[in-house]
Amino acid sequence: MAVKIRLARRGRKKLALYDVVVADARSPRDGKFIEKIGTYNPATNPASIILDDSKAFSWLMKGAQPTETVKAMLSHHGVMLKKHLQIGVIKGAITQEQADGKLAEWVKEKEAKVQSKLDNLSKGKQDVAKARKAAETKVREARAEAIRKKAIVAAAAPVVEAQPEAAAEGAAPAEA
């Protein structure tokens, strides 16, 4: 029986969510599975991956084959590196302490990269919000200026109209 670690789709139309499952290779995509080891949501930025690393590592060491997408997710979480290092320990190439040290160093660097990306995304959102607010302020000020000009023109118009009437009234008694 060939065992695969793969994605099983759930969620609604055009809003897919996936479960990371361990299943028999012969079972259908959304069908029977052996164990659920995590979830994957590609709709978020960055895509959110919740994975039980110890279960995934255990299944990989037992011989389960991940699909390409799941392999990328496992690499992102460091499970594939952990497997690689553990095989080196089994063969005697490195000690368990060295493998744990390398894995810890890699995890630390990876967390820094992910945090950097999250910071850049939030900074980008803040910059867009500031630019939008500045544009709205500019439009509001332009509208206020137009209203002020209309008020000035409206205030000057009655004075202009009153002067011709006074001149007409002054001309009428002179003629009479």
Backbone hydrogen bonds, N-H to C=O, Kabsch-Sander energy under -0.5 kcal/mol:
donor,donor_aa,acceptor,acceptor_aa,energy
4,K,23,A,-3.3
5,I,65,Q,-1.9
6,R,4,K,-0.6
6,R,21,V,-2.6
8,A,19,D,-2.5
10,R,17,L,-3.0
12,R,15,L,-0.8
15,L,12,R,-2.0
17,L,10,R,-2.7
18,Y,40,Y,-2.6
19,D,8,A,-2.7
20,V,38,G,-2.8
21,V,6,R,-3.1
21,V,19,D,-0.7
22,V,35,E,-3.1
23,A,4,K,-2.9
23,A,21,V,-0.6
25,A,2,A,-2.6
27,S,24,D,-1.3
31,G,28,P,-1.4
34,I,22,V,-3.0
35,E,22,V,-1.6
37,I,20,V,-2.9
37,I,35,E,-0.5
38,G,20,V,-1.1
39,T,50,I,-2.8
40,Y,18,Y,-2.7
41,N,48,S,-2.7
44,T,41,N,-0.8
48,S,41,N,-1.7
50,I,39,T,-2.3
51,L,49,I,-0.6
52,D,37,I,-2.9
53,D,51,L,-1.2
56,A,52,D,-2.3
57,F,53,D,-2.7
58,S,54,S,-2.2
59,W,55,K,-2.5
60,L,56,A,-2.3
61,M,57,F,-2.4
62,K,58,S,-1.2
63,G,59,W,-0.6
63,G,60,L,-1.0
64,A,59,W,-2.5
65,Q,3,V,-2.5
67,T,5,I,-2.1
71,K,67,T,-2.7
72,A,68,E,-2.0
73,M,69,T,-1.9
74,L,70,V,-2.9
75,S,71,K,-2.3
76,H,72,A,-2.1
77,H,73,M,-1.7
78,G,74,L,-0.8
78,G,75,S,-0.6
79,V,74,L,-2.1
80,M,74,L,-0.7
82,K,78,G,-2.2
83,K,79,V,-2.3
84,H,80,M,-2.4
85,L,81,L,-2.9
86,Q,82,K,-2.4
87,I,83,K,-2.3
88,G,84,H,-1.7
89,V,85,L,-2.0
90,I,86,Q,-2.5
91,K,87,I,-2.2
92,G,88,G,-0.8
92,G,89,V,-0.5
93,A,88,G,-2.3
94,I,88,G,-0.8
99,A,95,T,-2.2
100,D,96,Q,-2.5
101,G,97,E,-2.3
102,K,98,Q,-2.6
103,L,99,A,-2.3
104,A,100,D,-2.5
105,E,101,G,-2.3
106,W,102,K,-2.3
107,V,103,L,-2.6
108,K,104,A,-2.1
109,E,105,E,-2.1
110,K,106,W,-2.6
111,E,107,V,-2.5
112,A,108,K,-1.7
113,K,109,E,-2.0
114,V,110,K,-2.5
115,Q,111,E,-2.5
116,S,112,A,-2.2
117,K,113,K,-2.3
118,L,114,V,-2.4
119,D,115,Q,-2.4
120,N,116,S,-2.4
121,L,117,K,-2.4
122,S,118,L,-2.4
123,K,119,D,-2.5
124,G,120,N,-2.4
125,K,121,L,-2.1
126,Q,122,S,-2.2
127,D,123,K,-2.5
128,V,124,G,-2.2
129,A,125,K,-2.2
130,K,126,Q,-2.5
131,A,127,D,-2.4
132,R,128,V,-2.5
133,K,129,A,-2.4
134,A,130,K,-2.5
135,A,131,A,-2.2
136,E,132,R,-2.3
137,T,133,K,-2.4
138,K,134,A,-2.2
139,V,135,A,-2.2
140,R,136,E,-2.5
141,E,137,T,-2.6
142,A,138,K,-2.1
143,R,139,V,-2.3
144,A,140,R,-2.3
145,E,141,E,-2.4
146,A,142,A,-2.1
147,I,143,R,-2.3
148,R,144,A,-2.2
149,K,145,E,-2.3
150,K,146,A,-2.2
151,A,147,I,-2.2
152,I,148,R,-2.3
153,V,149,K,-2.5
154,A,150,K,-2.7
155,A,151,A,-2.3
156,A,152,I,-1.9
157,A,153,V,-1.7
159,V,155,A,-0.6
160,V,156,A,-1.7
161,E,157,A,-2.2
162,A,158,P,-2.0
163,Q,159,V,-1.4
165,E,161,E,-1.2
166,A,162,A,-2.0
167,A,163,Q,-2.1
168,A,164,P,-2.2
169,E,165,E,-2.3
170,G,166,A,-2.2
171,A,167,A,-1.7
172,A,168,A,-1.6
174,A,170,G,-0.9
175,E,171,A,-1.5
176,A,172,A,-1.5
